[in-house]
Amino acid sequence: MTSGQLTAIALDPSIGAALVAADGSVRRFTPHELADGLAAVECDLAPRWVWWSIDTARALVELGVRPRRCWDVSAVHRLLHGGWRAEPARIWASSQGLDTSTIPEARPIDLFTTVDDTVDDDPAVRDDGHLRPDWLDAGRVAGTWRANDDHLVRHARLALAVSRRQADQLAALVDRPAAATTALSESAADALCAELEHDGLPIDVDAAERIIAGFIGPRPTSAHDELQRLAERDDRVLHHLPSSGASGHGIDLRNPASVKSLLRRVGIEVQDTRAWRLEQLRDRHPIVEELLAWRRAERIATTFGYRWLDEHVAGGRLRGQWAGADGAAGRMTATAGLHNMPAELRPAIVADPGHVFIRSDLGQIEPRVLAAVSGDAALAAAATEADLYAPVAARLGVERDIAKVAVLGAMYGQTTGTGAAALRGLERAYPTAMGFLEAADHTAQAGRDLRTVGGRLVQFGSTASDAGEGTVNERDVRNRTAARGRFGRNAMVQGAAAELFKTWAGTVRAELRRSGGGSIVLCLHDELLVHAPSESAAETAELVDDALGAAAQRWCRRAEVDVDVTFIADTTVIRRWSDAK
C-alpha cells in the first residue's frame, strides 16, 4: 500500500475495517485499532478513499478521521445516472452496464421458496452479473458476515471495482470533459456533509427560546395549553370578522380556500393567498396584517418551535442530515430547517466565545454561470462589473430592476409579466446565452435527458405518457411539456452553479484544513458560513475569497469555458448570522 493510491474501505465500528488498495494489497483493523490505525493511514499515505456511501464518511468522522480525498461511488453514480436512488445493487448494475430493471430482489423464505444451497465460487455476484440480494442483506443481520472480515474485504474490493468502471464511464463522456473532476468535488461534498452533520451549527438556545416565545408564547405546559394558545392565535385574526370569537365562522386559517373566503367576507377578492400578494393588500383591511403575522407565528409554532429545538439541538449545536446533491440539478440539501430557517431566528445563530463567523455569499451567481456555460462574450463582459444587471440594463435601455427580472425570467422560463418586453431585448443583445437556454428548453420539452457542463445527468424520460389514448387533456399535456422546458433551462444553469459552489466549498475545506483557521458550519445554496477563531478572522476571510478565485479558475478550465467570467462574493466577519446585510 503506497502513498496516494485509490484505497477502498469497508467499515463497521463493531467489527473492524478492511482496506483494499489499487495495487491489491489488503489491511485489516480490529475495532480497538480503528481510530489510530485509520488516522495513521490518512496521515502517512493520504489515499483517495473509496467507499460505497456517505455512511462510511460518517463513521470515519465519528472516529476522528477526516479524509482529505475520496471517491464516493454513490455520489458519482448520481452524477452519471441522475436521480436520487443509489443502493449498492443499483450502483453495481449501472457500473457493469446491466439493466437495473432486472436487479434481483430478496424474498422471504416460505413453503413455496426453493432454497439454493449450492456453493458458488463468488458468493457476492450471480452468474448474470448482478449482486446477490442475500449477500447484501446478510450485511444487515447481526452474527452473519459482520463477524467475518473476509466479507469486509470483498465489500471493499467491489467498491474499488465500481470506482474503476465509473472512471471509465466518466471518461466516455467526451462532450463533458469536466465530468471526471466533478466526480471528485461531488465526493468531497459528501465528505463535507458528514462533517457538517457531526459538527453542527452554533446556536444560542436561550436566544432561540426568547425569539420563539415572542411569536407563540412560553413553552406550553400541556397539550391542552398548546391547543389553547393555537386558538388564541387564530382569534387574533378572526375577531376582525363581524361576529367575535373563532367559533361559528367556519374558517380554517390553514386552508387557502378558507382564507380566500375569509378575505371575501371583508371585501377583498384574491386570486390566491400567497404572502407576496397579501403584502400588497396591507392597507385594505386590518385583517391582512393580522393574517400575515399569524402565518409567521404559525410557521414558528409548527416547524421552528420548541419541538424543533428539542429534536435537533444538543450541546449548543443545531444538527440535521445533509446530502451532497438533491435528485434534480445537484444542489446540497439539509434537514432540520438548516436551509429554510426564518430570518427571525437568525439572531440565535451565534459564534462561540472567542470565535466569529466568516459569511461569504456568491453575487449574482446564476447569470454569471450562464455567461460561462453558454460562452456568451457580451454577457461575460457584463459580468466584469460588480453589479451585472447595470450594464445589461444600459444595453437594453431599461431600468435596472426590469433588466434583473428579464434575466432571471429567461433562466426560469418566465416569459410574461414585467420583464417580457426586456426579454425580447435580451434575445437580441445576448443571442448566445438565450440560445443556450432555448436549446435546453426544447430538449427537455421533448422528454430527452440533459447533462450539465459538469456531467450531471438531469432526467426527463419519455413523453409517451403525455400522448395517452385520447384520455389526457391537451391543455394538461401542454402545461406539463412547458414545465419540463422551464425546468430544463433552469437545471442547466442551477446545476452548473451547484457544481461551482461545491468546488468552492471543497477548496475552502481543504485550505482550512491546512491553515487550521476554522471549519465550514453551513452551506446554504450560494452562501458559506465558516466558524473561525476571532484572532484569525481577517486571514480566514481572505482565504475564503482566494479560494473562490482558485475554484472558479479551476472550474472554468475543466469545463473548457472559452470566455473570461468574473465571479464575486460578499465576504464579511460577523458574530451573529443576522448581522449579515
C-alpha positions, 0 to 999 in steps of 0.5 A: 500500500503506497502513498496516494493510491485509490484505497477502498474501505469497508467499515463497521465500528463493531467489527473492524475495517478492511482496506483494499488498495489499487495495487491489491494489497489488503489491511485489516483493523480490529475495532480497538485499532480503528481510530489510530490505525485509520488516522495513521493511514490518512496521515502517512499515505493520504489515499483517495478513499473509496467507499460505497456511501456517505455512511462510511464518511460518517463513521470515519468522522465519528472516529476522528478521521477526516479524509482529505480525498475520496471517491464516493461511488454513490455520489458519482453514480448520481452524477452519471445516472441522475436521480436520487436512488443509489443502493449498492445493487443499483450502483453495481448494475449501472457500473457493469452496464446491466439493466437495473430493471432486472436487479434481483430482489430478496424474498422471504423464505416460505413453503413455496421458496426453493432454497439454493444451497449450492456453493458458488465460487463468488458468493457476492455476484450471480452468474448474470452479473448482478449482486446477490440480494442475500449477500447484501442483506446478510450485511444487515443481520447481526452474527452473519458476515459482520463477524467475518472480515473476509466479507469486509474485504470483498465489500471493499474490493467491489467498491474499488471495482465500481470506482474503476468502471465509473472512471471509465464511464466518466471518461466516455463522456467526451462532450463533458470533459469536466465530468471526471473532476466533478466526480471528485468535488461531488465526493468531497461534498459528501465528505463535507456533509458528514462533517457538517452533520457531526459538527453542527451549527452554533446556536444560542438556545436561550436566544432561540427560546426568547425569539420563539416565545415572542411569536407563540408564547412560553413553552406550553405546559400541556397539550391542552395549553398548546391547543389553547394558545393555537386558538388564541392565535387564530382569534387574533385574526378572526375577531376582525370578522363581524361576529367575535370569537373563532367559533361559528365562522367556519374558517380554517386559517390553514386552508387557502380556500378558507382564507380566500373566503375569509378575505371575501367576507371583508371585501377583498377578492384574491386570486390566491393567498400567497404572502407576496400578494397579501403584502400588497393588500396591507392597507385594505383591511386590518385583517391582512396584517393580522393574517400575515403575522399569524402565518409567521407565528404559525410557521414558528409554532409548527416547524421552528418551535420548541419541538424543533429545538428539542429534536435537533439541538444538543450541546449548543449545536443545531444538527440535521442530515445533509446530502451532497446533491438533491435528485434534480440539478445537484444542489446540497440539501439539509434537514432540520430547517438548516436551509429554510430557517426564518430570518427571525431566528437568525439572531440565535445563530451565534459564534462561540466565545472567542470565535466569529463567523466568516459569511461569504455569499456568491453575487449574482451567481446564476447569470454569471454561470450562464455567461460561462456555460453558454460562452456568451462574450457580451454577457461575460463582459457584463459580468466584469462589473460588480453589479451585472444587471447595470450594464445589461440594463444600459444595453437594453435601455431599461431600468435596472430592476426590469433588466434583473427580472428579464434575466432571471425570467429567461433562466426560469422560463418566465416569459410574461409579466414585467420583464417580457418586453426586456426579454425580447431585448435580451434575445437580441443583445445576448443571442448566445446565452438565450440560445443556450437556454432555448436549446435546453428548453426544447430538449427537455420539452421533448422528454430527452435527458440533459447533462450539465457542463459538469456531467450531471445527468438531469432526467426527463424520460419519455413523453409517451405518457403525455400522448395517452389514448385520447384520455389526457387533456391537451391543455394538461399535456401542454402545461406539463411539456412547458414545465419540463422546458422551464425546468430544463433551462433552469437545471442547466444553469442551477446545476452548473452553479451547484457544481461551482459552489461545491468546488468552492466549498471543497477548496475552502475545506481543504485550505482550512484544513491546512491553515487550521483557521476554522471549519465550514458550519453551513452551506446554504445554496450560494452562501458559506458560513465558516466558524473561525477563531476571532484572532484569525478572522481577517486571514480566514476571510481572505482565504475564503475569497482566494479560494473562490478565485482558485475554484472558479479558475479551476472550474472554468478550465475543466469545463473548457469555458472559452470566455473570461467570467468574473465571479464575486462574493460578499465576504464579511466577519460577523458574530451573529448570522443576522448581522449579515446585510 
